[in-house]
Amino acid sequence: MVKDKKNQIACDEFVRKFEAVVKTPKKSPNNIYYTGVDLGTACIVLAVLNEAYEPVAGAYRYADVVKDGMVVDYIGAIRILRELKEELENKLDTELIYAAAAIPPGTDELDGGAVKNVVMGAGFELTAILDEPTAANRVLNTKNGVVVDIGGGTTGIAILKNGKVIHVADDSTGGYHFSLVLSGAYKIPYQEAEEYKRNRRHHQEILPVVKPVVEKIGSIIKEHIKGFTVQEINLVGGSSCLIGIEKIIEKQVGIKTNKPVNPMFVTPLGIALSCTDQPME
């Protein structure tokens, strides 16, 4: 049994609404906004929802303040997050107070405190910290399957049964490794390879080059789901935007693999859906 079609349609509609307000924010008459902060290895994303948890604004910026899911440039992360916060506050003509954040699964003891301090250092009141695949599933609504968040530095895996997370794992393989392979194959600087990879027009060309890394991610998924009954795999995260990645993973793992219309925005939207107006103690 594959993912309920209604869930997939609802997910894609929610993401498209967010894409629209990233371009044109929508002011809301209420005074409460919920912000999802996704501190990614390659990109920092802010997703803002109104009191009814509908998308009203969003912003993102490519940055290198996080490595393998860990904050490595604390001051830089605060600065970028504060700038994005102020940008959206000016567009919405309000103050963004409440925010939730997420971290790679299993890293709460290692980096949960750093993420918390970055979000609070940018001027937010933090209301929740959760793992990235669990956050993504707030949008996906997977009942029995796997959510795989392929980010810039790590791949997070959450196995769900009857809508509940029963196992999480994280591996330090992601889009960073795509760019490393491209840099070597094309003999160009890493940053140039990173930018080349982001252009969808190049995806058909580069897919065969990075296929070994994609297959490694497939092997990682396959290893972690051993012993579990898995009906479907759902890909999210910025590195899942690579056109055709889902087909390689499906062939590698042998399980139906789905991908939302824009995997990059699913996790930050799920984080925002987890935000409340009650700060963490």
C-alpha positions in Angstrom: 0.0 0.0 0.0 1.5 3.4 -1.0 0.9 6.8 0.4 -2.7 8.0 0.5 -3.1 10.2 -2.6 -5.1 12.7 -0.6 -2.1 13.2 1.7 0.2 13.8 -1.2 -2.1 16.3 -2.8 -2.6 18.1 0.5 1.2 18.2 1.1 1.9 19.6 -2.4 -0.9 22.2 -2.0 0.6 23.3 1.3 4.1 23.6 -0.2 2.8 25.5 -3.2 1.0 28.0 -0.9 4.2 28.5 0.9 6.2 29.0 -2.3 3.6 31.7 -3.2 4.1 33.7 0.1 7.9 33.5 -0.2 7.4 35.6 -3.3 4.5 37.7 -2.0 3.9 37.6 1.8 0.3 37.9 3.1 -0.3 40.1 6.1 -2.6 38.6 8.7 -5.1 40.5 10.9 -4.1 38.4 14.0 -1.2 39.1 16.2 0.2 35.6 16.5 2.6 34.1 14.0 4.4 30.8 14.2 7.8 30.4 12.7 9.7 27.3 11.7 13.5 27.6 11.7 15.4 25.1 9.6 19.2 25.5 10.2 20.4 23.4 7.3 23.9 22.6 6.3 23.5 24.3 2.9 20.5 26.6 3.6 18.7 28.3 6.4 14.9 28.5 5.9 12.2 30.4 7.8 8.6 29.4 7.3 5.9 31.7 8.9 2.3 30.6 9.5 -0.6 32.6 10.9 -2.8 31.8 13.9 -4.7 29.3 11.7 -1.4 27.6 10.7 -1.6 28.8 7.1 1.5 30.0 5.2 1.9 33.8 5.2 5.6 34.4 4.6 9.0 32.7 4.2 12.6 33.3 3.4 15.8 31.4 2.9 19.5 31.9 2.4 22.3 29.6 1.4 25.0 29.5 4.1 27.8 27.4 5.5 27.3 28.0 9.2 26.3 24.4 9.8 28.3 21.3 9.0 27.0 17.7 9.1 24.0 19.0 11.1 26.1 20.8 13.7 26.4 24.5 14.2 30.0 25.5 13.4 29.6 29.2 13.0 27.5 30.3 16.0 27.8 34.0 15.5 27.2 33.7 11.7 24.1 31.6 12.2 22.6 34.1 14.6 23.4 37.0 12.3 21.8 35.3 9.2 18.8 34.2 11.2 18.3 37.7 12.7 18.6 39.3 9.2 15.9 36.9 7.8 13.7 37.5 10.8 13.9 41.3 10.4 13.3 40.9 6.6 10.1 39.1 7.2 9.0 41.3 10.1 9.3 44.3 7.7 7.3 42.6 5.1 4.5 41.5 7.5 4.7 44.8 9.5 4.8 42.8 12.8 7.2 41.2 15.3 7.9 37.5 15.0 8.1 36.2 18.5 7.5 32.4 18.6 9.7 29.9 16.8 10.3 26.1 16.7 13.4 24.5 15.4 14.6 21.0 14.5 17.8 19.0 14.5 19.0 15.8 12.9 17.7 12.7 14.8 19.8 11.5 17.6 21.9 14.7 17.9 19.9 16.4 20.7 22.6 15.9 23.3 25.3 17.0 20.9 23.8 20.1 19.3 20.3 20.7 20.6 21.7 23.4 22.9 23.5 25.2 20.2 20.4 25.3 18.0 18.3 26.5 20.9 20.9 29.3 21.6 21.0 30.4 18.0 17.3 30.7 17.7 17.0 32.6 21.0 20.0 34.7 20.1 18.2 35.9 17.0 15.4 37.2 19.1 12.8 34.4 19.1 11.1 32.7 22.0 11.7 29.0 21.4 8.6 26.8 21.8 9.8 23.4 20.6 12.8 21.4 19.3 12.1 18.2 17.4 14.0 16.0 15.0 13.8 16.8 11.3 12.0 13.8 9.8 9.4 13.9 12.6 8.8 17.6 11.7 8.5 16.8 8.0 5.9 14.2 8.8 3.6 16.9 10.2 3.2 17.9 6.5 3.5 14.4 4.9 1.1 12.6 7.3 2.8 9.3 6.7 1.1 6.5 8.7 3.2 3.4 7.9 6.5 4.2 6.2 9.8 6.0 6.3 10.5 9.7 6.1 14.0 10.4 4.8 15.3 13.9 5.1 18.3 14.3 2.8 20.0 17.6 3.8 23.2 19.2 2.9 25.3 17.3 5.4 23.2 14.4 6.8 20.4 12.0 6.0 17.9 11.6 8.7 15.6 8.6 8.8 12.3 8.2 10.8 10.3 5.0 10.6 6.6 5.3 11.4 4.0 2.8 12.4 0.4 3.9 12.8 1.5 7.5 12.6 4.0 7.2 15.4 7.8 7.3 15.1 9.3 4.0 16.3 12.9 4.4 15.1 15.1 7.3 14.1 18.6 7.3 12.7 21.1 9.8 11.1 24.0 9.4 8.7 26.6 12.0 7.7 25.9 11.7 3.9 24.0 14.3 1.9 24.2 17.0 -0.7 27.7 18.1 0.5 28.9 14.8 -0.9 27.1 15.4 -4.3 29.0 18.7 -4.6 32.4 17.0 -3.7 31.9 14.4 -6.4 30.9 17.1 -8.9 33.9 19.3 -7.9 36.3 16.4 -8.6 34.6 15.2 -11.8 34.4 18.6 -13.4 37.6 19.9 -11.8 35.9 23.0 -10.5 36.0 24.6 -7.0 33.6 23.2 -4.4 31.4 26.3 -4.2 31.1 26.4 -8.0 30.0 22.8 -8.0 27.4 23.6 -5.2 25.9 26.3 -7.3 25.9 24.2 -10.5 24.1 21.5 -8.6 21.3 23.8 -7.5 20.3 24.7 -11.1 17.6 22.3 -12.1 18.6 22.6 -15.7 21.8 20.7 -14.9 20.1 17.8 -13.0 19.8 15.4 -15.9 23.4 15.9 -16.7 24.8 15.5 -13.2 22.6 12.6 -12.0 24.8 9.9 -13.5 27.9 11.6 -11.9 26.4 11.6 -8.4 24.6 8.3 -8.8 27.1 6.4 -6.6 26.3 8.8 -3.7 22.6 8.5 -4.2 23.0 4.7 -4.2 25.0 5.0 -0.9 22.0 6.9 0.6 19.8 4.1 -0.7 22.0 1.5 1.1 21.9 3.5 4.3 18.1 3.6 4.2 18.0 -0.1 3.4 20.3 -0.9 6.3 18.2 1.1 8.8 14.9 -0.3 7.9 15.9 -3.9 8.3 13.5 -5.8 10.5 10.7 -3.2 10.0 7.6 -3.5 7.8 7.9 -0.5 5.5 5.2 0.3 2.9 6.7 3.5 1.4 9.6 5.9 1.5 9.0 9.7 1.5 12.0 11.9 0.5 12.3 15.5 1.9 15.2 17.9 2.3 17.0 20.2 -0.1 19.1 17.5 -1.6 16.0 15.5 -2.5 15.3 18.3 -5.1 17.7 16.5 -7.4 15.5 15.3 -10.3 15.4 11.5 -10.5 16.8 10.8 -7.1 13.7 9.1 -6.0 13.9 6.6 -8.9 17.4 5.5 -8.0 16.5 5.1 -4.3 13.4 3.1 -5.2 15.4 0.8 -7.3 18.1 0.5 -4.7 15.8 -0.2 -1.8 13.0 -2.0 -3.6 10.2 0.1 -1.9 7.9 2.7 -3.5 9.6 6.1 -3.1 7.6 9.4 -3.2 8.8 13.0 -3.4 6.8 16.1 -2.7 6.6 19.0 -5.3 9.4 20.9 -3.4 11.1 18.7 -0.8 13.2 21.6 0.4 10.3 23.3 2.1 8.5 20.3 3.8 10.7 20.2 6.9 10.6 23.9 7.7 6.8 23.9 7.2 6.5 20.9 9.6 8.6 22.8 12.1 6.3 25.8 11.9 3.3 23.5 12.4 4.9 22.3 15.6 5.3 25.9 16.9 3.0 27.2 19.7 2.7 30.4 21.7 4.1 28.7 24.8 7.9 29.1 25.2 10.0 26.1 26.3 11.0 26.0 29.9 
